Amino acid sequence: MGILLAIQGAASQGVLWGIMALGLYITFKVLDFADLTVDGSFALGGAVSAVLLVNGCNPFLSLLVAFLAGALAGLATGLLHTKLEIPGILAGILTMIALYSINIRIMGKANTPLLGVDTIMSQMEEVFLMDRTVSSLLWGAIFSAVIIAALYWFFGTELGSAIRATGNNERMVRAQGVNTDNMKIIGLMLSNALVSLSGALVAQSQGYGDVGMGTGTIVIGLASIIIGEVIFGKRFAFWYILLSVVFGSIVYRIIIAVVLQLGLKSTDLKLLTAIIVAIALALPVIKKRMQKKQPLPQEDTAS
């Protein structure tokens, strides 16, 4: 029974963190940009939403402001990389470091509790008489579905196609007269906006915003993307790949929850995450090597 409850809670958190994984997918897979800003922009969303809620702001409006704040974080990384020609990884690290101080400035302290504060989770609990886990799961599913549909539409437009092409072959796109710097900036803004939105939703779900809540976000996001690719593959259309990212986040959270229920110490979670990511990365390579070692089928020479 304890494991079933843990799985339910893990699924509700997994779908909320899946929105973060969608944002990370845009930079790492679509744009081919190693963006480390996400550790800071995730906490930025939680900090902005928590402070606004404590001051009586509408919960949905706080999510919108968190979304815009994340876009500004992505803009900062994009400008550092494109205009100042700072390498992408270093630009993301610089923004992430700066966001730590900015998040403390926003909250005025390291942690902002949301006890007794109205959130979108508590509103659904009151209206439909459900617990926090179920309301988080439902809101996560709703937001994920809307975001996947919006991303599927956006990346089918001319602008979205230009961003995808920039990630595939930047030189070719530049030769076609497209400003690749602008494409990178837009992609980074969209990515970090989604990451920040996820942080805001997680803060409303868990009942507090914390300056350290984004620690390890990039590893969790990569684990979700890789697990989704390994388990669900890249079949069908682009929407399926985006959906597999969210499912990968849910599977990752369930694995963590089950292992904790079996007695693993919480201090070992980072080690477990590293092992999961390493295994997920190695599986495709191992599969290819096994296929190469298989003997070729012999032709039937019997007349």
KAKA-V613012 format. One record per residue. N is the residue number from 0. SS is DSSP state (A for helix, B for strand, O for the rest). PSI is psi in radians with two decimals (* if undefined). Layout:
BEGIN
((N/SS/PSI) (N/SS/PSI))
END
This chain:
BEGIN
((0/O/-0.70) (1/A/-0.68) (2/A/-0.69) (3/A/-0.72) (4/A/-0.66) (5/A/-0.68) (6/A/-0.71) (7/A/-0.78) (8/A/-0.65) (9/A/-0.67) (10/A/-0.69) (11/A/-0.67) (12/A/-0.62) (13/A/-0.69) (14/A/-0.55) (15/A/-0.75) (16/A/-0.36) (17/A/-0.52) (18/A/-0.67) (19/A/-0.74) (20/A/-0.59) (21/A/-0.74) (22/A/-0.73) (23/A/-0.58) (24/A/-0.62) (25/A/-0.75) (26/A/-0.80) (27/A/-0.64) (28/A/-0.78) (29/A/-0.86) (30/O/-0.24) (31/O/0.86) (32/O/2.12) (33/O/1.58) (34/O/2.03) (35/O/0.17) (36/O/-0.44) (37/A/-0.56) (38/A/-0.61) (39/A/-0.66) (40/A/-0.49) (41/A/-0.83) (42/A/-0.54) (43/A/-0.79) (44/A/-0.75) (45/A/-0.70) (46/A/-0.81) (47/A/-0.83) (48/A/-0.75) (49/A/-0.79) (50/A/-0.75) (51/A/-0.71) (52/A/-0.74) (53/A/-0.53) (54/O/0.27) (55/O/0.27) (56/O/2.66) (57/O/2.33) (58/A/-0.69) (59/A/-0.64) (60/A/-0.63) (61/A/-0.59) (62/A/-0.69) (63/A/-0.76) (64/A/-0.69) (65/A/-0.69) (66/A/-0.80) (67/A/-0.64) (68/A/-0.70) (69/A/-0.66) (70/A/-0.66) (71/A/-0.65) (72/A/-0.75) (73/A/-0.64) (74/A/-0.72) (75/A/-0.78) (76/A/-0.73) (77/A/-0.72) (78/A/-0.69) (79/A/-0.68) (80/A/-0.80) (81/A/-0.71) (82/O/-0.65) (83/O/-0.03) (84/O/0.65) (85/O/2.35) (86/O/2.53) (87/A/-0.80) (88/A/-0.79) (89/A/-0.65) (90/A/-0.75) (91/A/-0.71) (92/A/-0.75) (93/A/-0.77) (94/A/-0.72) (95/A/-0.77) (96/A/-0.76) (97/A/-0.64) (98/A/-0.46) (99/A/-0.83) (100/A/-0.66) (101/A/-0.72) (102/A/-0.68) (103/A/-0.67) (104/A/-0.73) (105/A/-0.81) (106/A/-0.41) (107/O/-0.08) (108/O/3.10) (109/O/-0.36) (110/B/2.38) (111/B/1.83) (112/B/2.67) (113/O/0.57) (114/O/2.19) (115/O/0.12) (116/O/2.45) (117/O/2.18) (118/O/3.01) (119/A/-0.48) (120/A/-0.81) (121/A/-0.57) (122/A/-0.76) (123/A/-0.63) (124/A/-0.75) (125/A/-0.68) (126/A/-0.78) (127/A/0.09) (128/O/0.99) (129/O/2.91) (130/O/3.04) (131/A/-0.64) (132/A/-0.81) (133/A/-0.73) (134/A/-0.66) (135/A/-0.70) (136/A/-0.75) (137/A/-0.80) (138/A/-0.68) (139/A/-0.73) (140/A/-0.71) (141/A/-0.88) (142/A/-0.71) (143/A/-0.76) (144/A/-0.76) (145/A/-0.75) (146/A/-0.73) (147/A/-0.76) (148/A/-0.73) (149/A/-0.73) (150/A/-0.68) (151/A/-0.72) (152/A/-0.82) (153/A/-0.78) (154/O/0.00) (155/O/-0.16) (156/O/3.03) (157/A/-0.74) (158/A/-0.81) (159/A/-0.68) (160/A/-0.63) (161/A/-0.65) (162/A/-0.77) (163/A/-0.70) (164/A/-0.60) (165/A/-0.70) (166/A/-0.57) (167/A/-0.82) (168/O/1.59) (169/A/-0.71) (170/A/-0.73) (171/A/-0.73) (172/A/-0.70) (173/A/-0.61) (174/A/-0.41) (175/O/0.06) (176/O/0.19) (177/O/2.38) (178/O/1.71) (179/A/-0.49) (180/A/-0.76) (181/A/-0.64) (182/A/-0.71) (183/A/-0.75) (184/A/-0.78) (185/A/-0.76) (186/A/-0.74) (187/A/-0.66) (188/A/-0.79) (189/A/-0.74) (190/A/-0.91) (191/A/-0.44) (192/A/-0.75) (193/A/-0.69) (194/A/-0.76) (195/A/-0.69) (196/A/-0.73) (197/A/-0.74) (198/A/-0.68) (199/A/-0.73) (200/A/-0.73) (201/A/-0.71) (202/A/-0.76) (203/A/-0.53) (204/A/-0.80) (205/A/-0.20) (206/O/0.33) (207/B/2.71) (208/B/2.33) (209/B/2.49) (210/O/-0.39) (211/O/0.16) (212/O/-0.25) (213/O/0.01) (214/O/2.19) (215/O/0.14) (216/A/-0.73) (217/A/-0.64) (218/A/-0.73) (219/A/-0.74) (220/A/-0.76) (221/A/-0.70) (222/A/-0.73) (223/A/-0.77) (224/A/-0.80) (225/A/-0.76) (226/A/-0.74) (227/A/-0.73) (228/A/-0.73) (229/A/-0.76) (230/A/-0.80) (231/A/-0.25) (232/O/-2.94) (233/O/0.81) (234/O/2.97) (235/O/-2.41) (236/O/-3.09) (237/A/-0.59) (238/A/-0.59) (239/A/-0.68) (240/A/-0.75) (241/A/-0.71) (242/A/-0.65) (243/A/-0.51) (244/A/-0.78) (245/A/-0.76) (246/A/-0.62) (247/A/-0.67) (248/A/-0.70) (249/A/-0.80) (250/A/-0.73) (251/A/-0.82) (252/A/-0.66) (253/A/-0.72) (254/A/-0.81) (255/A/-0.78) (256/A/-0.76) (257/A/-0.77) (258/A/-0.69) (259/A/-0.68) (260/A/-0.50) (261/O/-0.04) (262/O/0.07) (263/O/2.45) (264/O/2.53) (265/A/-0.44) (266/A/-0.24) (267/A/0.10) (268/A/-0.69) (269/A/-0.67) (270/A/-0.76) (271/A/-0.73) (272/A/-0.76) (273/A/-0.70) (274/A/-0.76) (275/A/-0.79) (276/A/-0.74) (277/A/-0.75) (278/A/-0.78) (279/A/-0.66) (280/A/-0.58) (281/A/-0.45) (282/A/-0.84) (283/A/-0.65) (284/A/-0.78) (285/A/-0.70) (286/A/-0.75) (287/A/-0.71) (288/A/-0.66) (289/A/-0.65) (290/A/-0.62) (291/A/-0.57) (292/A/-0.32) (293/O/2.34) (294/O/2.51) (295/O/2.47) (296/O/2.29) (297/O/2.46) (298/O/2.52) (299/O/1.98) (300/O/-0.01) (301/O/2.36) (302/O/*))
END
